[in-house]
Amino acid sequence: YTAGTFRTVIIANNVTQLSKEVTVNITGNDVIQCKKFCKQKGSVFEALAKSLAPSIHGHEYVKKALLCMLLGGVERVLPNGTRLRGDINCLLIGDPSVAKSQLLRYVLNTAPRAIATTGRGSSGVGLTAAVTTDRDTGDRQLEAGAMVLADRGVVCIDEFDKMTDADRTAIHEVMEQGRVTIAKAGIHARLNARCSVLAAANPVYGRYNQYKTPMENIGLQDSLLSRFDLLFIMLDNIEVENDRKIADHVVRMHRYRNPNEQDGEVLSIASEADVLTTKDLDDEEQEDEEENTPIFEKYDALLHGNSRKKSDKIVSVKFMKKYIHIAKCIRPVMTDAASEKISEEYANLRAADFEKDGNARTQVVTARALETLIRLATAHAKARLSKQVEEEDADVAIDLVQFAYFKKTVTKDNKRKKRSSESAGEDAEDTEEDNTPQPESRPSQAKRARTELSQEETEMVAAPPAQSQAKPSIEISTERYKHFMRLLYKLVQEKYQTQMLEINNIKSFMERNEQQNPFSEDEIMAILEKMQDENKVMISGDVIYII
């Protein structure tokens, strides 16, 4: 008696081992070229980030974060068996048509091992591991999911917001512990899934709603958001000059044709059926080309046009793959200066989160933010092919975190002011030891907040006539008043005819758009009070309402 089924048997005369990982052919000449490239003038990290997805216009900080993700941090296993991950996870949330999927596709083509999936087309079991039944024997067996297959690689998840909550919770363990624990159908196993996660999603309402906070627009759990090192909000802003540049860039991409292509030529499709031998001849041609890898791409006037100058140096994709492969082998060590800077920045972030000073943030600051700063600084040191994480690496990591959390950019002027105030404070401590200590020498943000709160309380307790004497009267000309009104109307137009604006946004907008004769804070407040007297606006705390 038989079941009427037969086992499948394959008879072969040649077996070739296949792997998901693309082995990069690196020669001694490539290592010499990489060492020369890292010693060039200017920032190597900036040059590599600019060369990442050059066909996509803008998104400088997102490209820097993706470069850090490709390089990765340093994984550490403590003596007690605890593993501190070195993988960097990124989440891109934004309006439709802001090139989120194109950035994911570029990472797929650049990373040595990468697997793509979508939110609707994958489940939690498909991402981690599934238990199946063998047809022939009827035994239970494990089948690896996308994250297990992408061990030591990158998992790109598009349409992340379309996944159900149950499926999203399945990847919590993978994103922090780097492994999948299975206890199903009598099978107890632990599979390695040490991979970086790059996810792209749309906001809750399809498009970003300016009247809601970032946390309300994102609409994901804090337990999941804290596992992402960097979270970027990509908005589709209406700017005429920027739109014109993007349109010119896209049209040139569509106009471009290969000079060797003839009219009416059929596009060649690589088909393995045409190769009659067991050895692929195309691999030999690719190996010959990879021996002399060009560092920079050639400038093409038809393809690049005004979007790129001839002097701009864009690194080629082949050299980028080899450089990342070499840089990932380095294990930098933290220096004392970088450690002190990172710990101080983490304390400031926690203090700002505790104070809730009104700054809109994308995620909650937890202890994982400290590990994020360390991983980003280590990745920047790898980009320089350095064996030590120095203070400049910590500065770049702080820049990225500030932009991802609060969308702030640290300018050079602010850094100079900080250095001058620090030096002035140190001199004051050396010369006048008996005097009261200055709070501006080098206090943390938490201490600064305490002193500011005490000053505000004393001002509130002070008598009203003293306050009236402290405020000087500011005279504003009619031309200056009308110019401020025109700039304010322009800001309202950019914010989609909004009726509510924060005073901090108005100040920053005036600083950007009026540089010849900038408005001071006292002038801005005086003009707003004058507009309130004329019933044009209404001031309520730090927010003004346009009537």
C-alpha positions as CSV (number, residue, x, y, z in Angstrom):
1,Y,0.0,0.0,0.0
2,T,1.4,3.4,-1.0
3,A,0.1,6.9,-0.7
4,G,0.6,7.5,-4.4
5,T,3.1,10.4,-3.9
6,F,6.7,10.3,-5.1
7,R,9.7,12.2,-3.8
8,T,11.2,14.8,-6.1
9,V,14.7,13.9,-7.3
10,I,17.0,16.2,-9.3
11,I,19.9,14.8,-11.3
12,A,22.6,17.4,-12.0
13,N,26.1,17.4,-13.4
14,N,27.2,20.7,-12.0
15,V,26.5,22.4,-8.7
16,T,27.3,26.1,-8.0
17,Q,26.9,27.5,-4.6
18,L,24.7,30.6,-4.5
19,S,24.4,33.1,-1.7
20,K,22.4,36.3,-1.0
21,E,25.6,38.2,-0.1
22,V,27.4,39.8,-3.0
23,T,31.2,39.2,-2.6
24,V,33.0,42.4,-3.5
25,N,36.3,41.8,-5.4
26,I,38.7,44.0,-3.5
27,T,42.4,44.3,-4.7
28,G,45.4,45.9,-3.1
29,N,45.0,48.9,-5.5
30,D,41.4,49.4,-4.2
31,V,42.7,49.7,-0.6
32,I,45.4,52.2,-1.7
33,Q,42.7,54.3,-3.5
34,C,40.4,54.2,-0.4
35,K,43.3,55.4,1.9
36,K,44.0,58.3,-0.6
37,F,40.3,59.2,-0.8
38,C,39.9,59.4,3.0
39,K,42.9,61.8,3.2
40,Q,41.5,64.3,0.7
41,K,40.7,67.9,1.5
42,G,37.3,68.5,3.0
43,S,35.0,66.2,4.7
44,V,35.0,62.6,3.4
45,F,31.6,62.0,5.1
46,E,30.1,64.9,3.3
47,A,31.4,63.7,-0.1
48,L,30.1,60.2,0.4
49,A,26.7,61.4,1.6
50,K,26.4,63.7,-1.4
51,S,27.2,60.8,-3.7
52,L,24.5,58.6,-2.1
53,A,21.5,58.5,-4.5
54,P,22.6,61.5,-6.6
55,S,19.5,61.2,-8.8
56,I,17.4,62.4,-5.8
57,H,17.4,66.1,-5.2
58,G,17.9,67.4,-1.6
59,H,17.4,65.4,1.6
60,E,21.0,66.0,2.9
61,Y,20.4,64.8,6.4
62,V,18.5,61.7,5.3
63,K,21.4,60.7,3.0
64,K,23.9,61.2,5.9
65,A,21.7,58.9,8.1
66,L,21.5,56.2,5.4
67,L,25.3,56.3,5.0
68,C,25.7,55.8,8.7
69,M,23.3,52.9,8.5
70,L,25.3,51.3,5.7
71,L,28.5,51.7,7.7
72,G,27.0,50.7,11.1
73,G,28.4,50.9,14.6
74,V,30.4,48.4,16.6
75,E,28.7,45.4,18.0
76,R,29.8,44.5,21.6
77,V,29.2,41.3,23.5
78,L,29.7,41.8,27.2
79,P,31.3,39.0,29.4
80,N,27.9,38.1,30.9
81,G,26.6,37.4,27.3
82,T,24.6,40.6,26.8
83,R,24.8,41.9,23.3
84,L,24.8,45.6,22.5
85,R,23.7,46.0,18.9
86,G,25.7,48.0,16.3
87,D,23.0,48.1,13.7
88,I,21.4,51.5,13.0
89,N,17.6,51.6,12.3
90,C,16.0,54.4,10.4
91,L,12.3,55.4,9.7
92,L,11.3,57.8,7.0
93,I,7.8,59.3,7.4
94,G,6.5,61.8,4.9
95,D,4.1,62.9,2.2
96,P,3.7,61.0,-1.0
97,S,6.2,61.6,-3.8
98,V,9.1,62.7,-1.7
99,A,11.4,59.8,-3.0
100,K,11.2,57.6,0.1
101,S,10.9,54.4,-2.0
102,Q,13.7,55.5,-4.3
103,L,16.0,55.9,-1.3
104,L,15.1,52.4,-0.2
105,R,15.8,51.1,-3.7
106,Y,19.3,52.8,-3.7
107,V,20.1,51.1,-0.4
108,L,19.0,47.8,-1.9
109,N,21.5,48.2,-4.7
110,T,24.4,49.5,-2.5
111,A,24.3,47.3,0.6
112,P,26.2,43.9,0.3
113,R,23.1,42.0,1.6
114,A,19.7,43.6,1.5
115,I,16.1,42.2,1.3
116,A,13.1,44.2,0.4
117,T,9.5,43.7,1.5
118,T,6.3,45.7,1.9
119,G,4.0,46.3,4.8
120,R,0.9,44.8,3.2
121,G,2.6,41.9,1.5
122,S,4.4,40.6,4.6
123,S,3.3,39.4,8.0
124,G,5.0,39.1,11.3
125,V,5.7,35.4,10.6
126,G,7.1,36.1,7.2
127,L,9.5,38.7,8.6
128,T,10.8,36.5,11.5
129,A,10.3,32.7,11.0
130,A,7.5,30.2,10.2
131,V,6.9,26.6,11.2
132,T,5.8,24.4,8.2
133,T,5.1,20.8,7.6
134,D,7.2,18.7,5.2
135,R,5.2,17.1,2.4
136,D,7.1,13.9,2.2
137,T,7.9,13.1,5.9
138,G,5.2,15.1,7.6
139,D,7.8,16.5,10.1
140,R,7.8,20.1,11.3
141,Q,10.5,22.4,10.1
142,L,11.5,26.0,10.4
143,E,11.6,28.4,7.5
144,A,13.5,31.6,7.9
145,G,11.8,34.9,7.3
146,A,13.1,38.1,5.7
147,M,15.0,39.4,8.8
148,V,16.7,36.1,9.4
149,L,17.8,35.9,5.8
150,A,19.1,39.4,6.0
151,D,21.5,38.6,8.9
152,R,24.4,41.1,8.8
153,G,22.5,43.1,6.2
154,V,19.6,45.5,5.7
155,V,15.9,44.9,5.6
156,C,13.9,47.6,3.6
157,I,10.2,47.7,4.6
158,D,8.1,50.0,2.4
159,E,4.5,51.0,3.4
160,F,5.4,50.4,7.0
161,D,2.2,52.1,8.2
162,K,0.0,49.5,6.3
163,M,1.2,46.7,8.6
164,T,-1.1,45.5,11.4
165,D,-0.1,46.1,15.0
166,A,0.3,42.4,15.7
167,D,2.8,42.1,12.8
168,R,4.7,45.2,13.9
169,T,5.1,43.8,17.4
170,A,6.8,40.7,16.0
171,I,9.9,42.7,15.0
172,H,10.4,44.4,18.4
173,E,12.8,41.6,19.6
174,V,14.7,41.6,16.3
175,M,15.3,45.3,16.2
176,E,16.8,45.4,19.7
177,Q,18.2,41.9,20.5
178,G,19.1,40.9,17.0
179,R,17.6,37.4,17.2
180,V,14.3,35.6,16.7
181,T,13.1,33.2,19.5
182,I,10.7,30.5,18.3
183,A,8.6,28.2,20.6
184,K,6.1,26.6,18.3
185,A,4.9,23.0,17.6
186,G,7.6,21.5,19.9
187,I,10.4,23.5,18.3
188,H,12.5,25.7,20.5
189,A,15.1,27.7,18.5
190,R,16.9,30.9,18.5
191,L,17.9,32.4,15.1
192,N,20.3,35.2,14.5
193,A,18.7,38.3,12.8
194,R,21.4,41.0,13.3
195,C,20.1,43.3,10.6
196,S,19.4,47.0,10.2
197,V,15.8,48.1,9.5
198,L,15.0,50.8,7.0
199,A,11.3,51.6,6.9
200,A,9.3,54.1,5.0
201,A,5.7,55.1,5.9
202,N,3.1,57.7,5.3
203,P,1.5,59.8,8.1
204,V,-1.8,58.8,9.7
205,Y,-3.8,61.1,7.5
206,G,-2.1,60.3,4.2
207,R,-0.4,63.7,4.2
208,Y,1.3,65.5,7.0
209,N,-1.1,67.7,9.0
210,Q,0.5,70.9,10.1
211,Y,-2.1,71.5,12.8
212,K,-1.2,68.2,14.6
213,T,2.0,67.4,16.5
214,P,4.6,65.1,15.0
215,M,3.6,62.3,17.4
216,E,0.0,62.5,16.3
217,N,1.0,62.5,12.6
218,I,3.3,59.5,13.1
219,G,0.7,57.4,15.0
220,L,3.0,54.6,16.0
221,Q,3.7,53.2,19.5
222,D,6.5,54.7,21.6
223,S,7.9,51.2,22.2
224,L,8.5,50.8,18.5
225,L,9.7,54.4,17.8
226,S,12.3,54.2,20.5
227,R,13.9,51.2,18.7
228,F,14.5,53.4,15.6
229,D,17.7,55.4,16.0
230,L,16.6,58.2,13.6
231,L,13.2,59.2,12.5
232,F,12.9,61.7,9.7
233,I,9.8,63.6,8.6
234,M,10.0,64.4,4.9
235,L,7.5,67.2,3.8
236,D,6.4,68.2,0.4
237,N,6.8,71.9,0.8
238,I,5.7,74.3,-1.9
239,E,8.7,76.4,-2.9
240,V,8.9,77.8,-6.4
241,E,12.7,77.8,-6.8
242,N,13.1,74.4,-5.3
243,D,10.3,73.0,-7.4
244,R,11.9,74.4,-10.5
245,K,15.2,72.7,-9.7
246,I,13.5,69.4,-9.1
247,A,11.5,69.7,-12.3
248,D,14.7,70.5,-14.3
249,H,16.5,67.6,-12.6
250,V,13.7,65.0,-13.3
251,V,13.3,66.2,-17.0
252,R,17.0,65.8,-17.6
253,M,16.9,62.3,-16.2
254,H,14.2,61.4,-18.6
255,R,15.9,63.0,-21.6
256,Y,19.2,61.3,-21.1
257,R,20.1,58.5,-23.4
258,N,23.3,56.4,-23.6
259,P,25.5,57.7,-26.4
260,N,26.1,54.1,-27.6
261,E,22.4,53.5,-28.0
262,Q,21.1,53.5,-31.6
263,D,17.6,54.6,-32.7
264,G,15.1,51.7,-32.6
265,E,17.5,49.4,-30.8
266,V,15.8,46.7,-28.7
267,L,16.6,46.9,-25.0
268,S,18.8,43.9,-24.0
269,I,17.6,41.7,-21.2
270,A,20.0,39.5,-19.4
271,S,18.7,36.0,-19.9
272,E,20.4,32.9,-18.4
273,A,18.9,30.7,-21.1
274,D,21.3,32.1,-23.7
275,V,24.3,30.9,-21.7
276,L,24.9,27.3,-22.8
277,T,27.9,26.7,-20.6
278,T,27.9,26.1,-16.8
279,K,30.3,29.1,-16.4
280,D,28.9,32.5,-17.0
281,L,31.0,34.6,-19.3
282,D,29.6,37.9,-18.1
283,D,31.2,37.4,-14.7
284,E,34.7,37.5,-16.3
285,E,33.9,40.7,-18.1
286,Q,32.7,42.3,-14.8
287,E,35.9,41.2,-13.0
288,D,38.0,42.8,-15.7
289,E,36.1,46.1,-15.3
290,E,36.3,46.0,-11.5
291,E,40.1,45.8,-11.6
292,N,40.2,49.5,-12.5
293,T,37.4,51.0,-10.5
294,P,37.0,54.7,-11.2
295,I,36.6,56.8,-8.0
296,F,34.4,59.6,-9.4
297,E,31.7,59.7,-12.0
298,K,32.2,61.6,-15.2
299,Y,30.3,64.9,-15.7
300,D,27.7,64.8,-18.4
301,A,26.3,68.2,-19.5
302,L,23.0,66.7,-20.9
303,L,22.3,64.5,-17.8
304,H,23.4,66.8,-15.0
305,G,23.0,70.3,-16.4
306,N,22.8,73.1,-13.8
307,S,22.1,70.7,-10.9
308,R,25.8,69.8,-10.7
309,K,29.0,71.7,-11.4
310,K,32.0,70.3,-13.2
311,S,34.0,70.7,-10.0
312,D,31.6,68.6,-8.0
313,K,33.0,65.2,-7.3
314,I,30.4,62.4,-7.1
315,V,31.7,59.0,-6.0
316,S,30.8,56.1,-8.3
317,V,28.6,53.3,-7.1
318,K,31.2,50.6,-7.5
319,F,33.8,52.5,-5.5
320,M,31.2,53.3,-2.9
321,K,30.5,49.6,-2.4
322,K,34.2,48.8,-2.0
323,Y,34.8,51.7,0.4
324,I,31.8,50.7,2.6
325,H,33.1,47.1,2.6
326,I,36.5,48.2,3.8
327,A,35.2,50.8,6.3
328,K,32.9,48.2,8.0
329,C,36.0,46.1,8.9
330,I,37.3,48.9,11.2
331,R,36.4,48.9,14.9
332,P,36.9,52.4,16.3
333,V,37.4,53.1,20.0
334,M,35.8,56.0,21.9
335,T,38.1,58.7,23.2
336,D,37.5,60.6,26.5
337,A,36.6,63.9,24.8
338,A,34.0,62.2,22.6
339,S,32.6,60.3,25.5
340,E,32.2,63.4,27.6
341,K,30.5,65.3,24.8
342,I,28.1,62.5,24.0
343,S,27.1,62.1,27.7
344,E,26.6,65.8,28.1
345,E,24.4,66.0,25.0
346,Y,22.3,63.0,26.3
347,A,21.8,64.8,29.6
348,N,20.7,67.9,27.8
349,L,18.2,66.0,25.6
350,R,16.7,64.3,28.6
351,A,16.4,67.7,30.4
352,A,14.7,69.3,27.4
353,D,12.3,66.4,27.2
354,F,11.5,66.7,30.9
355,E,11.0,70.4,30.7
356,K,8.6,70.2,27.7
357,D,9.6,73.6,26.5
358,G,7.1,73.6,23.5
359,N,9.5,72.2,20.9
360,A,7.8,69.6,18.8
361,R,9.7,66.3,18.8
362,T,9.3,63.2,16.7
363,Q,9.9,60.6,19.5
364,V,10.5,60.2,23.2
365,V,14.1,60.6,24.5
366,T,15.0,57.3,26.2
367,A,18.2,55.6,27.2
368,R,18.4,54.2,23.7
369,A,19.2,57.7,22.5
370,L,22.6,57.5,24.2
371,E,23.4,54.3,22.3
372,T,22.2,56.1,19.1
373,L,24.7,58.9,19.6
374,I,27.5,56.3,20.2
375,R,26.6,54.3,17.1
376,L,26.3,57.4,14.8
377,A,29.7,58.8,16.1
378,T,31.3,55.3,15.5
379,A,29.8,55.2,11.9
380,H,31.3,58.7,11.2
381,A,34.7,57.5,12.4
382,K,34.4,54.5,10.1
383,A,33.7,56.8,7.2
384,R,37.1,58.5,7.9
385,L,38.8,55.1,8.2
386,S,39.8,56.2,11.7
387,K,40.5,53.9,14.6
388,Q,39.3,56.4,17.2
389,V,36.0,58.1,17.7
390,E,37.0,61.8,18.2
391,E,35.1,65.0,19.1
392,E,34.3,65.8,15.5
393,D,32.5,62.5,15.1
394,A,30.4,63.3,18.2
395,D,29.5,66.7,16.7
396,V,28.1,65.0,13.5
397,A,26.2,62.5,15.6
398,I,24.7,65.4,17.7
399,D,23.7,67.3,14.5
400,L,21.9,64.2,13.1
401,V,20.0,63.5,16.4
402,Q,19.0,67.2,16.8
403,F,17.7,67.3,13.2
404,A,15.8,63.9,13.6
405,Y,14.3,64.7,17.0
406,F,13.6,68.5,16.8
407,K,14.5,69.3,13.1
408,K,17.1,71.7,14.4
409,T,20.4,72.6,12.6
410,V,23.4,73.6,14.6
411,T,25.1,76.6,12.9
412,K,28.8,77.5,13.1
413,D,27.9,80.8,14.7
414,N,26.3,79.1,17.6
415,K,29.3,76.9,18.1
416,R,31.6,79.9,18.2
417,K,29.3,81.7,20.7
418,K,29.4,78.6,22.9
419,R,33.2,78.4,22.7
420,S,33.6,82.1,23.5
421,S,31.2,81.9,26.5
422,E,33.0,78.8,27.7
423,S,36.4,80.5,27.6
424,A,35.0,83.6,29.2
425,G,33.5,81.5,32.0
426,E,36.8,79.7,32.6
427,D,38.8,83.0,32.7
428,A,36.3,84.4,35.2
429,E,36.6,81.4,37.5
430,D,40.5,81.6,37.4
431,T,40.6,85.4,38.2
432,E,37.7,85.9,40.6
433,E,37.5,82.9,42.9
434,D,35.8,84.8,45.7
435,N,32.9,86.2,43.5
436,T,29.7,84.3,42.9
437,P,30.0,81.6,40.1
438,Q,28.7,82.6,36.7
439,P,26.0,80.3,35.4
440,E,27.2,80.8,31.8
441,S,30.6,79.1,32.3
442,R,29.7,75.5,31.4
443,P,26.3,74.5,33.0
444,S,24.1,71.8,31.7
445,Q,20.8,72.5,30.2
446,A,19.0,71.2,33.3
447,K,20.9,73.7,35.6
448,R,20.3,76.5,33.1
449,A,16.5,75.7,33.2
450,R,16.6,75.9,37.0
451,T,18.2,79.3,37.0
452,E,15.9,80.6,34.3
453,L,12.8,79.4,36.3
454,S,14.1,81.1,39.4
455,Q,14.6,84.3,37.5
456,E,11.1,84.1,36.0
457,E,9.6,83.6,39.4
458,T,11.4,86.6,40.8
459,E,10.3,88.7,37.9
460,M,6.7,87.6,38.5
461,V,6.9,88.5,42.2
462,A,8.6,91.9,41.3
463,A,6.4,95.0,41.3
464,P,4.8,96.1,38.0
465,P,6.3,99.6,37.9
466,A,9.8,98.0,37.8
467,Q,8.8,96.0,34.7
468,S,7.5,99.0,33.0
469,Q,10.7,100.9,33.6
470,A,12.8,97.9,32.3
471,K,11.1,97.9,28.9
472,P,12.4,100.7,26.6
473,S,10.0,102.2,24.0
474,I,10.9,101.1,20.4
475,E,10.0,103.4,17.5
476,I,9.1,101.6,14.3
477,S,8.8,103.3,10.9
478,T,5.8,102.7,8.6
479,E,8.1,101.2,5.9
480,R,9.5,98.8,8.4
481,Y,6.1,97.9,9.7
482,K,4.8,97.3,6.1
483,H,7.8,95.2,5.2
484,F,7.2,93.0,8.3
485,M,3.6,92.6,7.2
486,R,4.6,91.4,3.8
487,L,7.0,88.8,5.2
488,L,4.4,87.6,7.6
489,Y,1.9,87.2,4.8
490,K,4.5,85.2,2.8
491,L,5.0,82.9,5.9
492,V,1.2,82.4,6.1
493,Q,1.1,81.4,2.4
494,E,3.9,78.9,2.9
495,K,2.0,77.3,5.8
496,Y,-1.0,76.7,3.6
497,Q,-3.0,79.7,4.8
498,T,-2.7,78.8,8.4
499,Q,-4.4,80.9,11.1
500,M,-2.0,80.0,13.9
501,L,1.7,80.6,14.1
502,E,4.3,80.2,16.8
503,I,6.4,83.2,17.7
504,N,9.6,81.1,17.5
505,N,8.8,80.2,13.9
506,I,8.2,83.8,13.0
507,K,11.5,84.8,14.5
508,S,13.4,82.1,12.6
509,F,11.6,83.0,9.3
510,M,12.5,86.7,9.7
511,E,16.1,85.8,10.3
512,R,16.2,83.7,7.1
513,N,14.4,86.2,4.9
514,E,15.7,89.5,6.2
515,Q,19.5,89.5,6.4
516,Q,20.4,93.0,5.3
517,N,18.5,94.8,8.1
518,P,17.4,92.0,10.4
519,F,14.5,92.4,12.9
520,S,15.5,92.2,16.6
521,E,13.4,90.2,19.0
522,D,12.2,93.5,20.7
523,E,11.2,94.9,17.3
524,I,9.2,91.7,16.4
525,M,7.4,91.8,19.7
526,A,6.7,95.5,19.4
527,I,5.3,95.1,15.9
528,L,3.1,92.1,17.0
529,E,1.7,94.2,19.9
530,K,1.0,97.0,17.5
531,M,-0.8,94.6,15.2
532,Q,-2.8,93.3,18.2
533,D,-3.9,96.9,19.0
534,E,-5.1,97.2,15.4
535,N,-7.1,93.9,15.7
536,K,-5.0,92.2,13.0
537,V,-3.6,89.4,15.3
538,M,-4.2,88.0,18.7
539,I,-1.3,87.0,21.0
540,S,-1.8,84.1,23.4
541,G,1.4,83.0,25.1
542,D,3.9,81.9,22.5
543,V,1.2,81.6,19.7
544,I,-0.4,84.3,17.6
545,Y,-3.7,83.9,15.9
546,I,-4.4,85.8,12.6
547,I,-7.7,87.6,12.6
